Structure formats: structure tokens, C-alpha cells
Amino acid sequence: MLTFKSHFTALFILLLAVSFTFSQAVTNEHSIKFENPTTATLVGENGVIMRTTNNGANWEEQNSNISNVLFGNSLKNGTSMAVGENGVILRSVDNGANWSVILPGTIENLNDVEVIDGGIVVVCGNNGVLLRSDDNGETWVGITTNTTKNLTDVKFVDNLTGFAAGDLGALLKTVDGGLTWAALDMSFTNNKFNSVEAIDASNLVLVGDLGKILLSNDGGDSWYGPSGLMYESDFNDVVFFDVNNGVIAANDGLILKTTDGGYSWIPSVMTVSGDDYDYFSVAFADANNGISIGRNGIEIYTTDGGDSWTENAPGLSNLFTKSTGKRLLNVKLNQNYPNPFNPSTLISYELPDDANVNVKVFDMLGREVASLVSSYQKAGIYTVNFNAAGLSSGVYFYKLSAANGNQNYNSVMRMILTK
């Protein structure tokens, strides 16, 4: 069982600093959830969190205090949660006005979160990570899953029954509110599943890469596929309004709808400029009004249950574009290469503006082991070599800090030294 270690706390308090921006541009948006018929929150790259209270006519950016990619979010009973890369969890109890960074003791990417009743929150992530909180996300424990497969999506039917899906056919089930999980028999497939929809305890839908859909009407004991469906696009998210009607958000500008419980699917009518968009998430306020989001900040809207979609939010004329909040384009810190490495690796980053730059390396205890850059640099692309010949094998973190006037940026990534 994972516990919250003091050295881990010190490390992440040091590394997960407040991030601001140098300029504005669109970013990928990964997850959207409704909290009532007009209010929704989305999360995405660079720690972006956006909230609308009028079905997307306007979006307000919220201060997440981090620059990590956020992959999943959930809202219920006044608690808002978001999760992302390097094990970061965010929590708000005031509609996103303030977010606190909570560190549950893992550096694995966290992919999805589900807030259920009774103060219970469940998070899933890479390498079989499942975390559970029973105090609305303030403290966390790790749950044994007996799998190392990446878990991409978690969904609860009620306070007790839930499912977690992921890579290589992974599908777990809990019947005690997430305290224990058992693997369902999915030995017939090794597909990557990106989303699981639990319509009720019996009716389940799985969607994944390369157009994969699986349906179950007995709680996951047996599965069958839809009729005549042939798509190669990755299916990223699925939602159902009831046992018959559902929508899939997919890559390549594709949205699909079913009215017969998933047995057959038809493409939605898209009045969107271009078919090269990838839709990562879809959510509905009710059976008619929904929003789908995805790559490069695309947001599309439906008012007819997913039959047709447009880039214009409800209530806005086609003569006007929707009003959105800022999109963040932060300094870009890349993954080191090679990784794992021995003993040298290259760290690269991109500056959109001139800035004072520091690049430092820390060990797992948060101790600085190297200072690679400390200078004023012009806008551009930079690469710096890190030689760890004098260090022992293990996980290290490199942190980029950049300052330009009153604007500051901090980002951290991990690397593995193997000797």
C-alpha cells in the first residue's frame, strides 16, 4: 500500500512550482465533465483548467498552479478533482477558484479520476496504479491491483460497483467502493481500451484504439461486438444517456452515435472546419446538449443528442465565433534522450521568448545533484548534456525554470539512470 512519504513531499513541493505563460496559443484538451446542465470543466496540457457556466459560450481559465499535463477530471457534490502526469492530483472545493496540489506518493502518470458519494474518490494510472481516498481527495492510499498494465479510465455505477479499463485488454472490477479490485477475463483480446462506460451494473461498453468496441450485458462476464462497424480511427471516449443512446468521440474528426445500445453506430453530421481534428473527450449536460474537446483546443457542440455537431456554442450565431479564455503556450521542456541512459543524456527545451533560464537535476530525496544552465537566453531551441558518471542508478528529476519580467515558468520531468 502506498503511503505519503516526507521526502516525496519535499521533492514535489520543490519541483511543482506555480506556472505562468509567455504567450497564448491553443493546447490539447483531454477531459471534460459536466457538474450541472450549464456548467462544465475541462482540463488539458500545461495544467490548463477551463470552466464554463453557459454551455461553452464563454470559458474562464482557472489557476491550476502547475504545468503538468492533466489527463482526467471529475466533479461531484462540490468537490472538483483533476489528475495528470508525474502523479499529480489537484483538488478544489470552491468551483475551481482555488486548486491545491496533492501528492499521493507515485510518479506514475495518472489518467482518470472518479468522485463518488460518501467522500470517496478513485484514481487510475500507468503501471496498474489505483488510488483511493475516503475524505474527498485530501489523503490517499494505493490499492493492490496485481497488474502492471496502464489503466486509462475508471467509471462507477454506484457507490460500490466500478470498473477500470486500460492497455492490453485490462479490465478490473470492484464491488466494495474501490477497496479491492478483481481482473475480469479478457484473455481473448490485447486491445488498448481508452474508455469504459458502465450504463448500469450489467450493461458495459468498452472503446479503444483502431476502432475497437466491445459490449456486455452481464457485467463483463461475456462480450460481443457491434454489427458491421469498420473504422481504423482510435476511439477515445464513450458516454451513454440510457441503455440505448450513446456517443463515441474519436480521432480523425469522427463522432459516432448509437440508438440501439451500441449494436450499430452511425457517424454524426459535422459542420466543423476540417476533418483532421482528434476528439479526446465527450460529455453531456442532458440527453440533448453536449460538448466534445480534443487536439489543438477544438471544442464542438451538439443540441440534438449528438446527431450533429458545430463549432458554435449554443446561443451563438454562426456569424460569431465562440468566446474562449486563454490557451497556454508554455516553454516546452522535452523528455531527455536517451531514457533510460548511461551515463549521458541530452535535455532539450524551447523558449518562445527571451528569458532567464535555470536547468537543475535532483535525486529522489529532492537534493540538487547538478546545475546545467544558469543564464539569460534568447528565444530558441536549446540542448544541454547531462553526464551522471558519478551518480548511482535510479530515478532523477530535471527542472526547467524560466523568468521573463513578471512571468515565470517551471516544469519538471523524470529520467532513469541505469548502470
C-alpha positions as CSV (number, residue, x, y, z in Angstrom):
1,M,0.0,0.0,0.0
2,L,1.4,3.4,-1.0
3,T,2.0,6.0,1.7
4,F,2.7,9.7,1.6
5,K,6.5,9.9,2.3
6,S,8.0,13.0,3.7
7,H,10.9,13.0,1.3
8,F,8.5,12.6,-1.6
9,T,6.5,15.6,-0.3
10,A,9.7,17.7,-0.1
11,L,10.7,16.7,-3.7
12,F,7.4,17.7,-5.3
13,I,6.9,20.8,-3.3
14,L,10.2,21.8,-4.7
15,L,9.5,20.8,-8.3
16,L,5.8,21.5,-8.8
17,A,6.0,25.3,-8.7
18,V,3.4,27.8,-10.0
19,S,3.5,28.2,-13.8
20,F,2.6,31.3,-15.8
21,T,2.8,32.0,-19.5
22,F,4.9,33.8,-22.0
23,S,2.4,33.8,-24.8
24,Q,-1.0,32.5,-25.8
25,A,-1.9,29.6,-28.2
26,V,-4.1,26.6,-28.3
27,T,-3.3,23.4,-26.3
28,N,-4.6,19.9,-26.4
29,E,-7.7,19.4,-24.1
30,H,-8.0,15.9,-22.7
31,S,-11.1,15.6,-20.5
32,I,-14.4,17.4,-19.9
33,K,-17.1,16.8,-17.3
34,F,-20.5,18.5,-16.6
35,E,-21.5,19.3,-13.0
36,N,-24.9,20.6,-13.9
37,P,-26.9,21.4,-17.1
38,T,-24.9,24.5,-17.9
39,T,-21.6,24.2,-16.1
40,A,-18.7,22.1,-17.3
41,T,-14.9,21.9,-16.6
42,L,-12.2,20.8,-19.0
43,V,-8.5,20.0,-18.4
44,G,-5.5,19.6,-20.7
45,E,-1.9,20.3,-21.4
46,N,0.3,22.8,-19.5
47,G,-2.0,22.4,-16.4
48,V,-4.9,24.1,-18.3
49,I,-8.3,24.1,-16.5
50,M,-11.2,25.9,-18.1
51,R,-14.7,26.3,-16.8
52,T,-18.0,27.4,-18.5
53,T,-21.2,28.3,-16.8
54,N,-23.2,28.8,-20.0
55,N,-22.7,25.6,-22.0
56,G,-19.5,26.9,-23.7
57,A,-20.5,30.3,-24.9
58,N,-17.7,31.6,-22.6
59,W,-14.8,29.8,-20.9
60,E,-12.9,31.1,-17.9
61,E,-9.3,29.9,-17.3
62,Q,-8.6,28.7,-13.7
63,N,-5.2,28.8,-12.0
64,S,-4.0,25.2,-11.6
65,N,-0.6,26.2,-10.1
66,I,1.2,23.6,-12.2
67,S,2.4,23.0,-15.8
68,N,1.9,19.2,-15.9
69,V,-0.4,17.7,-18.5
70,L,-3.8,16.9,-17.0
71,F,-5.5,13.8,-18.4
72,G,-8.7,13.4,-16.4
73,N,-11.2,15.3,-14.1
74,S,-14.3,14.7,-12.2
75,L,-16.8,16.9,-10.3
76,K,-19.5,15.9,-7.7
77,N,-21.0,17.2,-4.5
78,G,-18.9,20.4,-4.5
79,T,-15.6,18.6,-5.0
80,S,-13.6,19.0,-8.2
81,M,-10.6,16.8,-9.0
82,A,-8.0,16.7,-11.8
83,V,-5.1,14.3,-12.3
84,G,-2.1,14.2,-14.6
85,E,1.5,13.4,-15.4
86,N,4.1,12.5,-12.8
87,G,1.5,11.6,-10.2
88,V,-0.1,15.0,-9.7
89,I,-3.6,15.3,-8.2
90,L,-5.4,18.7,-8.0
91,R,-8.4,19.4,-5.7
92,S,-10.8,22.3,-5.5
93,V,-13.8,22.8,-3.1
94,D,-14.8,26.3,-4.4
95,N,-15.7,25.7,-8.0
96,G,-12.2,26.0,-9.2
97,A,-11.4,29.4,-7.8
98,N,-8.5,27.7,-5.9
99,W,-6.8,24.4,-6.6
100,S,-4.5,22.6,-4.2
101,V,-1.7,20.2,-5.3
102,I,-2.0,16.8,-3.6
103,L,0.8,14.3,-4.0
104,P,-0.2,10.7,-3.3
105,G,3.2,9.1,-3.4
106,T,3.6,7.9,-7.0
107,I,5.4,9.3,-10.0
108,E,3.3,7.3,-12.5
109,N,1.1,9.3,-14.9
110,L,-2.5,9.4,-13.5
111,N,-5.1,9.1,-16.3
112,D,-8.5,9.4,-14.8
113,V,-10.4,10.2,-11.6
114,E,-14.0,9.5,-10.4
115,V,-15.6,11.3,-7.5
116,I,-18.4,9.2,-6.0
117,D,-20.7,9.6,-3.0
118,G,-19.6,9.4,0.6
119,G,-16.4,11.3,0.1
120,I,-14.8,8.5,-1.9
121,V,-12.5,9.4,-4.9
122,V,-10.8,6.8,-7.1
123,V,-7.8,7.5,-9.4
124,C,-6.3,5.2,-12.0
125,G,-2.9,5.5,-13.8
126,N,0.0,3.8,-15.5
127,N,1.7,0.6,-14.3
128,G,-1.5,-0.6,-12.7
129,V,-1.8,2.3,-10.2
130,L,-5.1,2.6,-8.4
131,L,-5.5,5.2,-5.6
132,R,-8.4,5.7,-3.3
133,S,-9.5,8.5,-0.9
134,D,-12.3,8.4,1.6
135,D,-12.1,12.1,2.6
136,N,-12.9,13.9,-0.7
137,G,-9.3,13.7,-2.0
138,E,-7.3,15.1,0.9
139,T,-5.4,11.9,1.7
140,W,-4.8,8.8,-0.4
141,V,-3.8,5.1,-0.2
142,G,-2.6,2.8,-3.0
143,I,-4.8,-0.2,-3.9
144,T,-3.2,-3.5,-4.9
145,T,-4.3,-4.4,-8.4
146,N,-2.0,-7.3,-9.4
147,T,-1.4,-5.8,-12.8
148,T,1.3,-3.6,-14.3
149,K,-0.9,-2.6,-17.3
150,N,-1.6,1.1,-17.8
151,L,-5.1,1.9,-16.6
152,T,-6.7,4.7,-18.7
153,D,-10.3,5.1,-17.4
154,V,-12.3,4.5,-14.3
155,K,-16.1,4.5,-14.0
156,F,-18.5,3.8,-11.2
157,V,-22.1,2.7,-11.5
158,D,-22.9,3.5,-7.8
159,N,-21.1,3.8,-4.5
160,L,-19.9,0.2,-4.6
161,T,-19.6,-1.1,-8.2
162,G,-16.9,0.3,-10.6
163,F,-14.7,-0.6,-13.5
164,A,-11.2,0.4,-14.6
165,A,-10.0,-0.3,-18.2
166,G,-6.7,0.1,-19.9
167,D,-3.9,-1.3,-22.1
168,L,-3.6,-4.9,-23.4
169,G,-7.2,-5.7,-22.6
170,A,-7.0,-4.7,-19.0
171,L,-10.4,-4.5,-17.2
172,L,-10.8,-4.5,-13.4
173,K,-14.0,-4.6,-11.3
174,T,-14.8,-3.5,-7.8
175,V,-17.9,-4.2,-5.7
176,D,-16.8,-2.6,-2.5
177,G,-16.3,1.1,-3.5
178,G,-12.7,0.6,-4.8
179,L,-11.2,-1.1,-1.7
180,T,-10.4,-4.3,-3.7
181,W,-10.3,-5.0,-7.4
182,A,-10.5,-8.2,-9.5
183,A,-9.4,-8.7,-13.1
184,L,-12.2,-9.8,-15.5
185,D,-11.3,-12.4,-18.0
186,M,-10.3,-10.5,-21.2
187,S,-7.9,-13.1,-22.4
188,F,-9.4,-13.0,-25.9
189,T,-8.1,-9.5,-26.6
190,N,-5.0,-7.4,-26.1
191,N,-6.5,-4.2,-27.4
192,K,-5.9,-0.9,-25.7
193,F,-9.1,0.4,-24.2
194,N,-9.3,4.2,-23.7
195,S,-12.8,4.4,-22.1
196,V,-15.3,2.2,-20.3
197,E,-18.9,3.2,-19.9
198,A,-20.9,1.5,-17.1
199,I,-24.5,2.2,-18.1
200,D,-25.6,0.1,-15.1
201,A,-24.1,-2.9,-13.3
202,S,-24.9,-5.2,-16.2
203,N,-24.5,-3.1,-19.4
204,L,-20.9,-2.1,-20.2
205,V,-19.3,-0.6,-23.2
206,L,-15.5,-0.6,-24.0
207,V,-13.9,1.5,-26.7
208,G,-10.3,1.7,-27.8
209,D,-7.6,2.0,-30.4
210,L,-8.2,1.1,-34.1
211,G,-12.0,1.3,-33.8
212,K,-12.5,-1.3,-31.1
213,I,-15.9,-1.6,-29.4
214,L,-16.9,-4.4,-27.0
215,L,-20.4,-4.7,-25.4
216,S,-21.5,-6.7,-22.4
217,N,-25.0,-7.2,-20.9
218,D,-23.9,-9.4,-18.0
219,G,-21.5,-7.2,-16.0
220,G,-18.4,-8.2,-18.0
221,D,-18.7,-12.0,-17.9
222,S,-19.2,-12.2,-21.7
223,W,-18.7,-9.8,-24.6
224,Y,-19.8,-9.2,-28.1
225,G,-19.1,-6.6,-30.9
226,P,-21.4,-4.3,-32.8
227,S,-22.7,-5.1,-36.2
228,G,-20.8,-4.1,-39.4
229,L,-18.6,-1.5,-37.8
230,M,-15.3,-1.0,-39.7
231,Y,-13.2,2.0,-38.6
232,E,-9.4,2.3,-38.1
233,S,-9.6,5.5,-36.1
234,D,-8.8,5.4,-32.4
235,F,-11.9,5.6,-30.2
236,N,-11.1,7.8,-27.2
237,D,-14.2,8.3,-25.1
238,V,-17.8,6.9,-24.9
239,V,-20.9,8.1,-23.0
240,F,-24.4,6.7,-22.8
241,F,-27.5,8.7,-21.7
242,D,-29.5,5.5,-21.2
243,V,-29.3,1.8,-22.2
244,N,-30.0,2.6,-25.8
245,N,-28.4,6.0,-26.7
246,G,-24.7,6.8,-26.7
247,V,-21.9,8.7,-28.4
248,I,-18.2,8.0,-29.1
249,A,-15.5,10.6,-29.6
250,A,-12.7,9.5,-31.9
251,N,-9.7,10.6,-33.9
252,D,-9.8,11.9,-37.5
253,G,-12.8,14.2,-37.0
254,L,-15.1,11.3,-36.2
255,I,-18.1,11.3,-33.7
256,L,-20.4,8.2,-33.7
257,K,-23.9,7.7,-32.3
258,T,-26.0,4.7,-31.4
259,T,-29.7,4.4,-30.6
260,D,-29.8,0.7,-30.1
261,G,-27.5,0.1,-27.2
262,G,-24.3,0.0,-29.2
263,Y,-25.3,-2.7,-31.7
264,S,-25.0,-0.3,-34.6
265,W,-23.3,3.1,-34.9
266,I,-23.6,5.9,-37.5
267,P,-21.3,9.0,-38.0
268,S,-22.7,12.3,-36.7
269,V,-23.1,15.2,-39.1
270,M,-20.1,17.5,-38.5
271,T,-20.3,21.2,-39.5
272,V,-16.7,21.7,-38.4
273,S,-14.0,23.4,-40.5
274,G,-11.7,20.4,-41.2
275,D,-11.7,16.7,-40.6
276,D,-8.2,16.4,-39.1
277,Y,-9.3,17.0,-35.5
278,D,-9.0,14.3,-32.9
279,Y,-11.7,14.3,-30.2
280,F,-10.4,13.1,-26.9
281,S,-13.4,13.5,-24.6
282,V,-17.2,14.0,-24.7
283,A,-19.7,14.9,-22.1
284,F,-23.4,15.7,-22.0
285,A,-25.4,18.0,-19.7
286,D,-28.6,16.1,-20.6
287,A,-29.8,13.9,-23.4
288,N,-29.5,16.7,-26.0
289,N,-26.7,19.1,-25.0
290,G,-23.1,18.0,-25.2
291,I,-19.5,19.2,-25.8
292,S,-16.6,17.3,-27.2
293,I,-13.0,18.5,-26.9
294,G,-9.6,17.5,-28.3
295,R,-6.4,18.3,-30.1
296,N,-5.3,21.9,-30.6
297,G,-8.1,23.3,-28.3
298,I,-11.0,22.1,-30.5
299,E,-14.4,22.3,-28.8
300,I,-17.6,21.3,-30.6
301,Y,-21.2,21.4,-29.5
302,T,-24.4,19.5,-30.0
303,T,-28.0,20.3,-29.1
304,D,-29.7,17.2,-30.6
305,G,-28.1,14.4,-28.6
306,G,-25.1,14.0,-30.9
307,D,-26.9,13.8,-34.3
308,S,-25.0,16.9,-35.4
309,W,-22.1,19.0,-34.1
310,T,-20.9,22.6,-34.7
311,E,-18.0,24.7,-33.5
312,N,-20.5,27.3,-32.3
313,A,-21.7,27.1,-28.7
314,P,-25.5,27.1,-28.1
315,G,-27.0,30.6,-28.3
316,L,-24.2,32.0,-30.6
317,S,-25.0,32.8,-34.2
318,N,-22.9,31.3,-37.0
319,L,-21.7,34.9,-37.7
320,F,-19.7,34.9,-34.5
321,T,-17.0,32.6,-33.1
322,K,-17.3,31.4,-29.5
323,S,-15.6,33.4,-26.8
324,T,-13.0,31.4,-25.0
325,G,-10.5,32.1,-22.3
326,K,-6.7,32.0,-22.7
327,R,-4.9,29.0,-24.1
328,L,-1.5,28.4,-22.7
329,L,1.7,28.0,-24.6
330,N,4.4,27.5,-22.0
331,V,8.1,27.0,-22.5
332,K,8.5,23.4,-23.8
333,L,10.6,21.0,-21.9
334,N,11.2,17.8,-23.7
335,Q,11.8,14.2,-22.5
336,N,15.5,13.6,-22.2
337,Y,17.1,11.3,-24.8
338,P,18.1,8.5,-24.4
339,N,16.0,7.5,-21.5
340,P,16.9,5.3,-19.6
341,F,20.5,6.4,-20.1
342,N,24.1,5.6,-19.0
343,P,25.9,7.8,-18.2
344,S,25.0,10.7,-20.5
345,T,21.7,12.0,-21.8
346,L,20.5,15.1,-23.7
347,I,17.9,17.5,-22.3
348,S,16.2,19.9,-24.8
349,Y,13.8,22.8,-24.4
350,E,12.2,25.6,-26.4
351,L,11.9,29.2,-25.4
352,P,9.2,31.3,-27.2
353,D,10.7,34.5,-25.6
354,D,14.0,35.7,-24.1
355,A,14.3,34.6,-20.5
356,N,16.5,33.9,-17.5
357,V,16.8,30.1,-17.5
358,N,17.9,27.5,-14.9
359,V,18.1,23.8,-15.5
360,K,18.9,21.6,-12.5
361,V,18.8,17.9,-11.7
362,F,17.5,16.4,-8.4
363,D,17.5,13.0,-6.9
364,M,14.5,11.2,-5.3
365,L,15.1,13.0,-2.0
366,G,14.8,16.4,-3.6
367,R,18.6,17.1,-3.3
368,E,20.2,19.1,-6.1
369,V,22.8,16.9,-7.9
370,A,23.7,19.1,-10.9
371,S,23.1,22.6,-12.2
372,L,23.2,22.5,-16.0
373,V,22.1,26.0,-17.1
374,S,22.0,29.3,-15.3
375,S,22.0,32.2,-17.8
376,Y,19.9,34.6,-19.8
377,Q,19.0,33.1,-23.2
378,K,17.4,34.3,-26.4
379,A,14.2,32.7,-27.7
380,G,15.1,29.5,-29.5
381,I,15.7,25.7,-29.1
382,Y,18.4,24.6,-26.7
383,T,20.1,21.2,-25.8
384,V,22.2,20.5,-22.8
385,N,24.2,17.4,-21.9
386,F,23.9,15.8,-18.5
387,N,26.7,13.3,-17.5
388,A,25.8,11.2,-14.5
389,A,29.1,9.3,-14.3
390,G,29.4,10.0,-10.6
391,L,25.9,9.1,-9.7
392,S,24.2,5.8,-8.8
393,S,21.4,4.1,-10.7
394,G,17.9,5.4,-10.0
395,V,15.2,7.9,-10.8
396,Y,16.2,11.5,-11.2
397,F,14.3,14.7,-12.0
398,Y,15.3,17.6,-14.1
399,K,13.6,21.0,-13.6
400,L,13.5,23.9,-16.0
401,S,12.8,27.4,-14.6
402,A,12.4,30.4,-16.9
403,A,11.6,34.0,-15.9
404,N,10.7,37.0,-18.2
405,G,9.8,40.2,-16.3
406,N,6.9,39.3,-14.1
407,Q,6.2,36.0,-15.8
408,N,7.7,32.7,-14.5
409,Y,7.6,29.1,-15.7
410,N,8.6,25.9,-14.0
411,S,8.3,22.4,-15.3
412,V,9.8,19.0,-14.2
413,M,10.3,15.7,-15.9
414,R,11.8,12.4,-14.7
415,M,14.6,10.3,-16.1
416,I,16.1,6.9,-15.3
417,L,19.9,6.3,-14.9
418,T,20.7,2.6,-15.4
419,K,24.3,1.4,-14.9
